Amino acid sequence: MTLLDVSRLIIAIIGPGLLMAAVRYLPRLWAAVSDRLRKPQPPEVSPYGPPIERLAADLRRLLRLHGELVASAQNSLCAQRVWAVEAAIGMRAVEAATALEVPHPHPDRAASLTRTEISALLTALAMAGLVLPARMGGFTIGGSR
């Protein structure tokens, strides 16, 4: 058996399957390609960051945790945790401000915001309609419910 005979045998075995696949799938492929070429689709809009509900819940949780840490008797032992929670509050507040289009510091600076800047940002978020506690852990948020 030569190489030519083997190639004929392979074509005889695979050929009908390829022909049936072409008959079955080529019309669908042609329709999909022609639809895609005929009407250009607008780019899909994807949201920036997590949903605002999750951001608000995270902010409330972090503010509650901050209040518990500040009020604890072991203040000197958890100073680094307080700083980490404040950095997380700043990050989430900047993300929420971006989502609500509230003026805010650059996101690169979010982890190093001072308590005064965080308080001002939380007040602006509350004025924009984000429901946050009125007083929690050293941050006073005016105008919230």
C-alpha positions in Angstrom: 0.0 0.0 0.0 1.5 3.3 -1.1 1.1 6.8 0.3 -1.3 7.6 -2.5 -3.5 4.7 -1.5 -3.5 5.7 2.2 -4.4 9.3 1.3 -7.3 8.1 -0.8 -8.5 5.9 2.0 -8.3 8.8 4.5 -10.2 11.1 2.1 -12.9 8.4 1.6 -13.4 8.0 5.3 -13.2 11.6 6.4 -14.8 13.2 3.3 -18.5 12.4 3.9 -18.2 13.7 7.5 -16.6 17.0 6.3 -19.3 17.4 3.6 -22.1 16.9 6.2 -20.6 19.3 8.6 -20.2 21.9 5.8 -23.8 21.5 4.8 -25.0 21.7 8.4 -22.9 24.6 9.7 -21.9 26.8 6.8 -25.3 28.5 6.5 -25.3 29.4 10.2 -21.8 30.7 9.9 -22.6 32.7 6.8 -25.7 34.2 8.5 -23.7 35.2 11.6 -21.0 36.8 9.6 -23.4 38.7 7.3 -25.4 39.9 10.3 -22.2 41.1 12.0 -21.1 43.0 8.9 -24.5 44.5 8.1 -25.3 46.2 11.3 -22.4 47.5 13.5 -23.2 47.1 17.2 -22.5 49.8 19.7 -19.9 48.9 22.3 -21.3 47.4 25.4 -21.3 49.8 28.4 -19.8 48.1 31.4 -20.0 49.7 34.9 -16.9 51.0 36.6 -16.3 49.0 39.8 -18.8 47.2 42.0 -22.5 48.2 42.3 -23.3 51.2 44.4 -25.4 49.0 46.8 -22.3 46.9 47.6 -20.2 50.0 48.0 -22.7 51.5 50.5 -22.9 48.3 52.5 -19.1 48.0 52.6 -18.8 51.7 53.8 -21.4 51.1 56.5 -19.6 47.9 57.6 -16.2 49.6 57.6 -17.5 52.6 59.6 -19.1 50.3 62.2 -15.8 48.4 62.4 -13.8 51.6 62.7 -16.1 52.8 65.5 -15.6 49.5 67.4 -11.9 49.7 67.0 -11.7 53.3 68.2 -13.9 52.6 71.2 -12.0 49.5 72.3 -9.9 49.6 75.4 -6.9 48.2 73.6 -6.4 51.3 71.4 -2.6 51.1 71.4 -2.7 47.5 70.2 -5.0 48.1 67.3 -3.7 51.4 65.9 -2.4 49.7 62.8 -5.8 48.0 62.3 -7.5 51.4 62.7 -5.2 52.9 60.0 -6.0 49.9 57.7 -9.7 50.3 58.2 -9.4 54.1 57.5 -7.5 53.3 54.3 -10.2 50.9 53.3 -12.9 53.5 54.1 -11.0 56.0 51.9 -10.8 53.5 49.0 -14.5 52.6 49.1 -15.5 56.3 49.6 -13.5 57.2 46.4 -15.1 54.3 44.5 -18.6 55.4 45.6 -17.8 59.0 44.7 -16.7 57.9 41.3 -19.9 56.0 40.8 -22.1 58.9 42.0 -20.0 61.5 40.2 -19.1 63.4 43.4 -15.9 65.4 43.4 -13.2 63.3 45.1 -9.4 63.0 45.3 -7.5 61.0 42.8 -7.9 57.2 43.4 -4.1 56.8 43.8 -4.4 59.0 47.0 -7.4 57.1 48.4 -5.4 55.0 50.9 -3.6 58.0 52.3 -6.6 60.3 53.0 -6.7 62.1 56.4 -9.7 61.7 58.7 -10.8 65.2 57.8 -10.7 64.4 54.0 -12.5 61.2 54.6 -15.2 63.0 56.7 -15.6 65.6 54.0 -15.9 62.9 51.3 -18.4 60.9 53.4 -20.5 64.1 53.9 -20.5 64.7 50.2 -21.6 61.2 49.5 -24.4 61.5 52.1 -25.5 64.7 50.4 -25.5 62.9 47.1 -28.0 60.3 48.5 -25.8 57.5 49.8 -27.3 56.3 53.1 -24.6 56.3 55.8 -24.8 56.5 59.6 -24.9 60.0 61.0 -22.0 59.5 63.5 -19.7 56.5 63.5 -16.2 56.1 64.8 -14.9 59.6 64.7 -16.4 60.6 61.4 -19.3 62.9 61.4 -21.5 62.8 58.4 -24.0 65.6 58.0 -27.2 65.3 56.1 -27.4 61.5 56.2 -30.4 59.5 57.4 
